[in-house]
Amino acid sequence: MIMTDQSRRVRLVAVPEGLPKETDFLVEEHAAPECPLDGLLVKTRYLSVDPYLRGRIAGKKTYVDPIPVGNVMESGCVGEVVASRNGEFRVGEMVAGLWAWQDYVGVDAGKVQRIDAAEAPVSTALGILGMPGMTAYFGFTELCLPKAGETLVVSGAAGAVGSAVGQIAKILGCHVVGVAGTAEKVAYLKSLGFDGAVNYRTDKPYGETLAALCPNGIDCYFDNVGGEMTDAVLGLMNTRGRVAVCGQIASYNDRKEDIGHRPYTDILVKQLRVEGFIVSRWGARFPEGRKQMAAWLKAGLLRYEETVYKGLESAPRAFIGLFAGENTGKALVEL
Ligand SMILES: NC(=O)c1ccc[n+]([C@@H]2O[C@H](COP(=O)([O-])OP(=O)(O)OC[C@H]3O[C@@H](n4cnc5c(N)ncnc54)[C@H](OP(=O)(O)O)[C@@H]3O)[C@@H](O)[C@H]2O)c1
């Protein structure tokens, strides 16, 4: 049964130049969709704003299909089933999946996962128990190959992925130093148990600051950001260090490529292993990752933060806020 005949949606109306602007998006009303044959009608409760969406609205193909101008924005979302024409799902159940930024959406039942609200708050399906959590868990453990006693530096450390990486590294016995953009975030990282934290806006020169916090050098680098901080970290890496290249947010809004320092001499002489990844490569193992992260959460070893924007109309602002570091932990929009 359709619960409403009106719904709102957020469309992309221009390819952003540099930093996206709210006027690159349009919030408008549209007729609420019907419940699809064999599918579900879902009322969106949370939508996720993620840095990778910048690549999807850049007007060119990356590792995910672009969202063309005129289309409705989409990302990971959580919602409540309000009508079902599928025997597997009942009205009132909560589901997660990739869908359009709309109040109401018709979804294919085969493309959503049921969420157990009794296990953890449903919003965690977009954060610590969702894609960012899996990025932290698999990207760090599989590519940085951490050993107890080793030193990890993680950039973007107060965000959804970075805050999880640092805490996992502490669980595994590493010395952990995080990099973030404000004094409040530095204090937050220390409250999570990080051994050291750098404010990249003020703690310069980076090389000296990091060297003081990493007296035994750096064995693992989980890079969410790129740019000059990465140049400085590479200079301090130990022989046979491992670098997981997760994100390069410092350059997502650049109009021309910034090659910066050439890293290959450091990679050669220190015999570094540097590997980029897209988390979907471990998609088949997400249940294992979720189980481990949920167990650490339950044991109180992992904590998470959310920055929640209210209302569908705030989605463009929430997305743009990622590039100004407005969020601590996972940035979400609650409808
Ligand atoms: N490879 C994959 O499969 C995969 C999957 C998920 C995410 N990622 C990447 O992982 C990174 C973190 O993603 P997330 O979802 O956890 O986002 P997030 O860290 O929660 O949010 C983005 C953060 O980046 C920082 N930032 C923004 N512009 C910056 C700049 N110019 N220089 C330095 N820091 C900047 C901001 O924090 P400050 O206040 O500290 O500046 C901001 O809070 C992103 O690069 C994303 O693209 C990759």
Ligand as a Chemical Component Dictionary entry (heavy atoms), coordinates in Angstrom:
data_LIG
# 
_chem_comp.id                   LIG 
_chem_comp.type                 NON-POLYMER 
_chem_comp.pdbx_formal_charge   0 
_chem_comp.three_letter_code    LIG 
# 
loop_
_chem_comp_atom.comp_id 
_chem_comp_atom.atom_id 
_chem_comp_atom.alt_atom_id 
_chem_comp_atom.type_symbol 
_chem_comp_atom.charge 
_chem_comp_atom.model_Cartn_x 
_chem_comp_atom.model_Cartn_y 
_chem_comp_atom.model_Cartn_z 
_chem_comp_atom.pdbx_ordinal 
LIG N1  N1  N 0  39.042 2.674  -1.150 1  
LIG C1  C1  C 0  37.805 2.465  -0.728 2  
LIG O1  O1  O 0  37.161 1.454  -1.019 3  
LIG C2  C2  C 0  37.178 3.510  0.158  4  
LIG C3  C3  C 0  35.974 3.270  0.834  5  
LIG C4  C4  C 0  35.490 4.286  1.694  6  
LIG C5  C5  C 0  36.168 5.477  1.828  7  
LIG N2  N2  N 1  37.316 5.668  1.112  8  
LIG C6  C6  C 0  38.085 6.907  1.251  9  
LIG O2  O2  O 0  38.475 6.993  2.605  10 
LIG C7  C7  C 0  38.568 8.365  2.988  11 
LIG C8  C8  C 0  37.709 8.593  4.226  12 
LIG O3  O3  O 0  36.344 8.332  3.888  13 
LIG P1  P1  P 0  35.214 8.488  4.989  14 
LIG O4  O4  O 0  33.943 8.014  4.388  15 
LIG O5  O5  O -1 35.684 7.904  6.253  16 
LIG O6  O6  O 0  35.121 10.073 5.149  17 
LIG P2  P2  P 0  35.382 10.898 6.480  18 
LIG O7  O7  O 0  36.814 10.698 6.854  19 
LIG O8  O8  O 0  34.341 10.579 7.478  20 
LIG O9  O9  O 0  35.153 12.400 5.998  21 
LIG C9  C9  C 0  36.063 13.047 5.219  22 
LIG C10 C10 C 0  37.129 13.742 6.100  23 
LIG O10 O10 O 0  38.255 14.051 5.282  24 
LIG C11 C11 C 0  38.940 15.143 5.838  25 
LIG N3  N3  N 0  39.351 16.056 4.748  26 
LIG C12 C12 C 0  38.542 16.685 3.866  27 
LIG N4  N4  N 0  39.274 17.439 3.007  28 
LIG C13 C13 C 0  40.576 17.294 3.396  29 
LIG C14 C14 C 0  41.806 17.818 2.920  30 
LIG N5  N5  N 0  41.862 18.652 1.868  31 
LIG N6  N6  N 0  42.942 17.455 3.562  32 
LIG C15 C15 C 0  42.909 16.621 4.631  33 
LIG N7  N7  N 0  41.772 16.087 5.111  34 
LIG C16 C16 C 0  40.611 16.407 4.502  35 
LIG C17 C17 C 0  37.989 15.854 6.798  36 
LIG O11 O11 O 0  38.502 15.724 8.114  37 
LIG P3  P3  P 0  39.558 16.802 8.737  38 
LIG O12 O12 O 0  38.776 17.680 9.634  39 
LIG O13 O13 O 0  40.522 15.927 9.434  40 
LIG O14 O14 O 0  40.128 17.571 7.575  41 
LIG C18 C18 C 0  36.694 15.090 6.661  42 
LIG O15 O15 O 0  35.997 14.955 7.867  43 
LIG C19 C19 C 0  38.155 9.175  1.766  44 
LIG O16 O16 O 0  39.308 9.550  1.055  45 
LIG C20 C20 C 0  37.338 8.191  0.952  46 
LIG O17 O17 O 0  37.330 8.509  -0.418 47 
LIG C21 C21 C 0  37.826 4.724  0.292  48 
# 
loop_
_chem_comp_bond.comp_id 
_chem_comp_bond.atom_id_1 
_chem_comp_bond.atom_id_2 
_chem_comp_bond.value_order 
_chem_comp_bond.pdbx_ordinal 
LIG N1  C1  SING 1  
LIG C1  O1  DOUB 2  
LIG C1  C2  SING 3  
LIG C2  C3  SING 4  
LIG C2  C21 DOUB 5  
LIG C3  C4  DOUB 6  
LIG C4  C5  SING 7  
LIG C5  N2  DOUB 8  
LIG N2  C6  SING 9  
LIG N2  C21 SING 10 
LIG C6  O2  SING 11 
LIG C6  C20 SING 12 
LIG O2  C7  SING 13 
LIG C7  C8  SING 14 
LIG C7  C19 SING 15 
LIG C8  O3  SING 16 
LIG O3  P1  SING 17 
LIG P1  O4  DOUB 18 
LIG P1  O5  SING 19 
LIG P1  O6  SING 20 
LIG O6  P2  SING 21 
LIG P2  O7  DOUB 22 
LIG P2  O8  SING 23 
LIG P2  O9  SING 24 
LIG O9  C9  SING 25 
LIG C9  C10 SING 26 
LIG C10 O10 SING 27 
LIG C10 C18 SING 28 
LIG O10 C11 SING 29 
LIG C11 N3  SING 30 
LIG C11 C17 SING 31 
LIG N3  C12 SING 32 
LIG N3  C16 SING 33 
LIG C12 N4  DOUB 34 
LIG N4  C13 SING 35 
LIG C13 C14 SING 36 
LIG C13 C16 DOUB 37 
LIG C14 N5  SING 38 
LIG C14 N6  DOUB 39 
LIG N6  C15 SING 40 
LIG C15 N7  DOUB 41 
LIG N7  C16 SING 42 
LIG C17 O11 SING 43 
LIG C17 C18 SING 44 
LIG O11 P3  SING 45 
LIG P3  O12 DOUB 46 
LIG P3  O13 SING 47 
LIG P3  O14 SING 48 
LIG C18 O15 SING 49 
LIG C19 O16 SING 50 
LIG C19 C20 SING 51 
LIG C20 O17 SING 52 
# 
